[in-house]
């Protein structure tokens, strides 16, 4: 199975200040989407990856999520979950279906790095 980065999220304590920063630095615009405090990044260019800005959360309980949160496009989230467990990783969030988006799984690698795997499916319910 191959995986390519397909989405990133920026966790922010001050959403307004962070939005202003990325608007000024990269020219991004933001659109409110989904739950409160969640914004889609609307970038332009030939290699646009879907991005978001959201209120800070702890993917790993008790550990502030810093840096960009990345998820990878995969064909089968269940296969990834089995491979994670078989190879020393930990499941942080079991497979969750996001309506109209697909199935999402969050996990850590053996070094404790958190990342996601997403099977995109616009018909997901």
C-alpha positions in Angstrom: 0.0 0.0 0.0 1.3 3.4 -0.8 0.5 6.6 1.1 0.8 10.2 0.1 0.3 13.2 2.4 -3.2 14.5 1.7 -4.1 16.8 4.6 -2.4 18.8 7.3 -3.8 20.8 10.2 -2.3 23.6 12.2 -3.2 23.5 15.9 -3.5 27.0 17.4 -4.2 28.5 20.8 -5.1 31.9 19.3 -6.9 31.2 16.1 -7.2 34.8 15.1 -3.5 35.6 15.5 -2.5 32.4 13.7 -4.9 33.0 10.8 -3.5 36.5 10.4 0.1 35.1 10.5 -0.6 32.6 7.7 -2.6 35.1 5.6 0.3 37.5 5.8 3.1 35.0 5.2 1.6 32.6 2.6 -1.5 34.5 1.3 -3.8 31.8 2.5 -7.5 32.5 3.2 -9.6 30.6 5.7 -13.2 29.4 5.6 -15.1 28.2 8.6 -16.1 24.5 8.2 -17.4 21.8 10.4 -17.2 22.2 14.2 -16.6 25.5 15.9 -13.0 26.7 15.8 -12.2 24.7 12.6 -11.2 26.4 9.3 -10.3 25.1 5.9 -7.3 26.7 4.4 -7.9 27.8 0.8 -4.5 27.9 -0.9 -3.7 28.1 -4.6 -1.1 26.6 -6.9 -0.3 23.4 -8.7 0.5 21.4 -5.5 -2.2 22.4 -3.1 -2.7 20.0 -0.2 -5.9 20.2 1.8 -5.2 22.1 5.0 -7.0 23.3 8.1 -6.5 25.4 11.2 -8.2 24.3 14.4 -8.2 24.9 18.1 -5.3 23.1 19.8 -6.0 19.5 20.9 -4.1 16.7 22.5 -3.8 13.7 20.0 -1.7 12.1 22.7 -3.4 12.5 26.0 -1.7 15.0 28.2 0.7 16.1 25.4 0.1 19.5 23.7 0.0 18.9 19.9 2.6 21.2 18.3 3.8 21.3 14.7 1.7 20.4 11.8 -0.7 17.4 12.2 -0.5 15.3 9.0 -2.6 12.6 7.5 -1.9 10.3 4.6 -4.2 9.1 1.9 -4.6 5.3 2.0 -6.7 2.7 0.4 -7.8 0.9 3.5 -7.7 2.3 7.1 -8.3 -1.2 8.6 -5.1 -2.6 6.9 -3.1 0.4 8.2 -4.5 -0.1 11.8 -3.4 -3.8 11.7 0.0 -2.8 10.4 0.5 -0.1 13.0 -0.3 -2.6 15.8 1.9 -5.3 14.3 4.9 -3.0 14.0 5.1 -1.3 17.4 2.7 1.6 16.9 -0.3 2.6 19.0 -3.8 3.5 17.9 -4.8 6.9 19.3 -8.3 7.1 17.7 -10.0 4.1 16.2 -11.4 4.4 12.6 -14.0 7.2 12.5 -16.2 8.0 9.6 -16.6 11.6 8.6 -19.7 12.1 6.6 -18.9 13.1 3.0 -15.2 12.8 3.6 -14.2 9.2 4.5 -12.6 7.1 7.2 -9.9 8.5 9.5 -7.5 6.8 11.9 -5.0 8.4 14.3 -2.0 6.5 15.6 1.6 6.9 16.7 4.8 5.3 15.3 7.2 3.5 17.7 8.9 6.9 18.4 5.6 8.5 19.6 5.0 10.6 16.5 1.3 11.1 15.9 -0.1 10.8 12.4 -3.3 10.0 10.6 -4.5 7.7 7.8 -7.5 8.7 5.7 -9.5 6.7 3.2 -11.4 9.3 1.2 -14.9 8.6 0.1 -17.4 11.4 -0.7 -20.3 8.9 -0.2 -19.2 8.0 3.4 -22.0 8.3 6.0 
